[in-house]
Structure formats: C-alpha cells, structure tokens
Amino acid sequence: MTDSAEFETFMRSYQDMVFTHAVRLLGNHAEAQDIAQEVFLKAYDRFAQLKSSPTVGGWLKTVTRNLCLNHLTRYRKRWRVFSDMRRNDSEEESISYEETLAAPDRSDADERTSNQREILQAALAGLPETQRVALTLYHFENMPYQAIADRLRISLSKVKTDISRGREVLRKRLESRRVELEIES
C-alpha cells in the first residue's frame, strides 16, 4: 500500500471522531470541518510516526482540542457580537450557528443510542460557548477543573460555575425532550 493510500485509510477511520469532537467544542459544522482539515494536515506531516502509534487517537483528540480552543480564543470577540445580535432578534427569525448536530459515530450500531447521542449533541450545541466548552472538556476530555481553567485562562470558580450551569440547562432541555417524545409516542 502506498503512503497516500495508507493515509487515506487512516483518515477515513478517524475522520468522524475528529469532526464530532470539533463540533462539540465549536458548535458549528463549517468551523469543525476546517479544524478537522487542519488536524489531518498536521497528521499527514507526522504520518510516519503516527501510523504505527497505539496512541494516535489520543494525539488526534489533543490536536483537535487545541486547535478548537485556539480558534475560539482568536474569534471570541467576533462571535460575541453575533450572539448579541441573536439576542436582539426574535427567536423565530434568528438561526443560531450553534443549532447544529454532531455526526453520529458510525461504530454505534444501536439506533436508540444514536438517537440519544443526537439529542444530547443538539442540547449541547445550544449552550452558550463558555458552558459548552467547559462541559465538553470536563466530560468528554476528562480534564480536571484546574486544567480547564488554565487552558481557557479563566478562574477556577468560573469553570465550576459554567459546568454547573451547563449541566442544569442540559438537564432541563433533556427532560423536556423526554416529555415531548413520550407525548409523541
């Protein structure tokens, strides 16, 4: 197998994981695609070392996380302007860039689990950026509070508050979605 064919196989096996991870952090499909592309460009440069590494999945997640957090930091002020505009618009007219779904994992054959994952991803995508990022880093990256605070350059109490508020909003949204599904059934 040639290097380009090997890399294509490698990329196909990890592309859903990288993209889903980026969507969780960014809440935007287009930006997640850009980040995923950057991740695989970095992986291509190091493919000789990565192709035989047992920790390649962790490396890809770390690179994805770092690129997403750098992106969020770089463009935070720009998005704050847009989110302020959304608050001023009526809810019916405004379409949030955060109202996106992550791609379901192909390895998950159970449709019910896949539906639950989609519902969770939709609820997570609807959270404010600070809560979404903190929750994603804590629950999906297993980062401790202090590491999140250091990485985001915010106080430890802000991290704890964002995670607590994010959990509460998620709980309410998931509970209301569960009630909606019961009514439909």
N, C-alpha and C positions, 0 to 999 in steps of 0.2 A: 504494500500500500504506500503510495506517495505521501509526502508530508502534507500537501494540500488536502488530499482525501482523508487522511487521518485527522487533520484539524477540523474538517467539515463534520466528520463523525463526532468528534469531541464536542464541537459547538452545538450540534443538534441534541446531544444528550444532556447538556447543561443549560440550554437557552431558556427553557421555561422557568427553571429555578432562578436564574439571574433576573429575568424580566419580572417575575412575580415579586421578588424581593425589592426590586427598584420601584415597582408600583406601590407596594406597601409603604415605602418611605416617602415617595414623591406625591402619590395620589394623582398621577397624570400619565396616561398611556404614552403620549408622544415623547415626553421627557424621559420616561422609563426606557423607551426604545433607544433614545440617544445614549443614555447611560449604558445600556446593555451593549451597544455597539462599541463604546469606549472600553468596556470591560474586556470584550473579546479581542480588541486591538492590542490591549496590554497582554492578554493571554497568548496571542499569536507571537508577540515578541519573545515570550518566555516558554513557548511551547515545548522546546527540547527538554526543559526541566519538569514542566507540568505533566506531560503525557504519562510519565511513569510514577508520579507522586500520588501517594494514598490520601493526601490532604488537599487535593485540588478543589474539592467542593468548598471547603473552608476558605481557601485562598480566594476563590471567585466571590464568595459572600462578603468577605472582608473588603475586597476591592470595590464591589458594588456598593456596600455601605459607605465607604469613604468617599467615593465619587458622588453619591447621592447627598451626603451631608455637606460636602464642599459645594455642590450645586445649590442646595437650599440656603447655605450661608451667603453665597455670592448673589443670589437673586431674591433674597428675603424681602428687601425693601420694595422691589418691583411687584412682588405678589401681594404685599400688604396693601398697596394702592388698589389693586384689582379686588381684593377681598373687601376693602372698604366700599368700593363701588357696588359690589354684590349686596352688601347690607342695605344700601340705599334703594336698590331696585326692589320691585315687588317679587315675591317668591315665585310666582308663575312665570315671570318673564326672564328671570336670571337663570342661567345654566352654569353651574359650578364646574370648574375644571377638576374639582375633587370628586365629582359624582361619577367615578369610574369603577370598573370591576377588574380585579386581577384575573389573569388567565388561570383557569383551574389546572392543577397538576395532572398531567396525563397518566402518571403512575397510579392515580387514585381511581380504581375501578368501581367503587361503590358510589352510585348516583346520589344517594341520600347524603353521604359525607361531602360529596362535591357540592350539592345544593347548600348545605350548611356552611361550607367554606365560602361560597359566593355571597351568601347573606352576610357573613362576618366581614368579608372584604369590602362589601358595599357600605356597611356601617362604619368600618374603619376609615374608608376613603372619605366619608362625610365629616370626620372630625376635623377640628382646627389643626393646622400644621404642627403646632407645638405639642399637642396631645397625641396626634398620630405618630409623630417621630419618636417621642418618648416611649409610648406603648410598644411600638414596633421594636425598638432597640431592647427594651426590657424583656418582652415576651418572646420575640422571635430570634433575637440575637443573644439572649441570656446575659446581657450586660448588667452589672450592678449599678445601683443608683449613682454612686460617685463617679464611675467611669462615664456614664451618660452625661453627668454634669460637666465633667472635664472636657469631653468631646464636643459638647454643644456650647461650651463656655457660658454656662448659666449656673445659678446657685443650686445646691443640693435640694433646698426646700422647694424651688421652682420645679425641679424634676419630679419630686414626690407629689406636688400639687397637680401637675399636668397628668401624671399617671392616674392619680386618684380620680380626678375629674373626667378623664377619658374613659376610665372603667365604668364610672357611673352613667355617662352618656351612652356608652355601648350597651350596658345592661338594660337601660330603658328602651333603646332602639330595638334590641334583640327581643325583649319581652313584648313590645308592641307588634313586632313582625310575627312572633309566635302566635299571638292572639289573632292577627289577620289571617294566618294560614289555617288556624282552627275554624274560623268563620267560613273560609272558602271551602273547607272540606265537607 
